[in-house]
Amino acid sequence: MAWAGLVAASNLEAKVFNNNQLAQLLLQRAAQIKSAVETKLWIADQGYFGRSVNSENLELDTRPDSSSMAAIYLGLITDTKNQTSHHAMITANLTRLGVGIARYWGDPFFYNSVYNPGGQEVGAPSPPW
């Protein structure tokens, strides 16, 4: 989402505010984010993007996360092989009841999270949304 926001801001700077210098700086920062996602989050041996990198210990959270599909839908991930492989991983691991999708692997919300608004509303982690 940060990448998409920077690309959108760059377009505004160039097309609305006529500030091409700032537009280019924003695109450069967006390119840095794209590079980081492609190199730091891609799990090559399994063919999908990890959920996040822990800011304290820099360890990769390898759980599949449905929100990571935004990187494909918004255009950050352009390699079609990676798109297809990542989509297959998300679909295979997070599809629930044939029509829903879980937020991420092991999601405790509505199951046993301390932040759960209504008790155990589903029978297992990673319920469909």
Disulfide bonds with the S-S distance in Angstrom:
none
